[in-house]
Amino acid sequence: MNVIYLIIGITSGFIYSYSVLPPDEKDLPTVSPTMYPLLHNGMVKIPIGGGKVFHAHHWVFYGSILLFSYYLNPVVIGFSIVLLFQGLTYDDAFDFFEGIPLEYL
């Protein structure tokens, strides 16, 4: 693995994290579109019935990418490492089920 490309990925991950993602789990991301039934305020929230949604956290996506990272570019690996650990810093990192947003009703 080329270390320069890994460093570029890590640097890109930090830039993205600080410029787009909120510092607190209750805040909204800088880019926060809503597209029912998949996105609510930039977060993947899928209605599952019973007034609940499944919240697929970004750290789960990037952790999954890392599982298959042997075949990926080192830039993607570095970016994914940063986003995985950044997502785990939120207090609600393991809360996957939430009440349905009012905009979904």
C-alpha positions in Angstrom: 0.0 0.0 0.0 1.3 3.4 -0.9 1.6 5.4 2.3 1.3 8.8 0.5 -2.2 7.8 -0.8 -3.2 6.5 2.6 -2.2 9.9 4.1 -4.2 11.7 1.4 -7.3 9.6 2.3 -6.9 10.2 6.0 -6.4 14.0 5.4 -9.5 14.0 3.1 -11.5 12.1 5.9 -10.6 14.8 8.5 -11.5 17.6 6.1 -14.8 16.0 5.3 -15.5 15.2 8.9 -14.9 18.8 10.1 -16.5 20.5 7.2 -19.7 18.4 6.7 -20.4 16.2 9.7 -21.8 17.8 12.9 -19.6 17.9 16.1 -22.5 16.6 18.2 -24.9 13.8 17.3 -27.9 16.0 17.9 -26.8 18.6 15.3 -27.5 18.4 11.6 -24.8 17.9 9.0 -23.8 20.8 6.7 -25.3 19.0 3.8 -28.7 17.6 5.0 -31.1 16.7 2.2 -34.4 14.8 3.0 -35.6 12.3 0.4 -38.3 10.0 1.8 -38.1 7.1 2.5 -34.3 6.9 2.7 -32.8 10.2 3.8 -33.8 12.5 6.6 -31.6 15.6 7.1 -28.7 13.9 5.4 -29.0 10.7 7.5 -30.1 7.3 6.3 -33.3 6.7 8.1 -35.6 4.0 6.8 -39.2 3.6 8.1 -39.8 0.1 9.5 -43.3 0.5 10.9 -44.7 1.0 14.3 -43.7 4.6 14.3 -40.0 3.7 14.1 -37.1 4.2 11.6 -33.9 2.3 11.2 -30.9 4.7 11.4 -28.0 3.4 9.4 -25.0 5.2 10.9 -22.2 6.3 8.6 -19.6 4.4 10.7 -21.4 1.2 9.7 -21.0 1.9 6.0 -17.3 2.8 6.3 -16.6 -0.2 8.5 -18.2 -2.4 5.9 -16.0 -0.7 3.2 -12.9 -1.5 5.3 -13.9 -5.2 5.5 -13.4 -5.3 1.7 -10.6 -2.8 1.6 -8.0 -5.2 0.3 -9.2 -4.4 -3.2 -9.6 -0.7 -2.7 -7.5 2.3 -3.4 -5.5 3.4 -0.3 -7.2 6.9 -0.5 -10.6 5.1 0.1 -9.1 3.1 3.0 -7.7 6.2 4.7 -10.9 8.1 4.3 -13.0 5.1 5.6 -10.8 4.7 8.7 -11.3 8.3 9.7 -15.1 8.2 9.1 -15.4 4.9 11.0 -13.7 6.2 14.1 -15.4 9.6 13.9 -18.8 8.0 13.8 -18.0 5.9 16.8 -17.4 9.1 18.9 -21.1 10.0 18.9 -23.0 9.0 22.0 -25.8 7.5 19.9 -23.4 5.4 17.7 -25.2 2.2 18.6 -28.8 3.5 18.6 -30.2 2.1 15.4 -33.9 2.6 16.0 -35.6 5.9 16.5 -39.0 7.5 16.4 -40.2 8.4 13.0 -39.4 12.0 12.0 -42.5 14.3 11.7 -41.5 15.0 8.0 -42.1 11.3 7.3 -45.7 11.3 8.5 
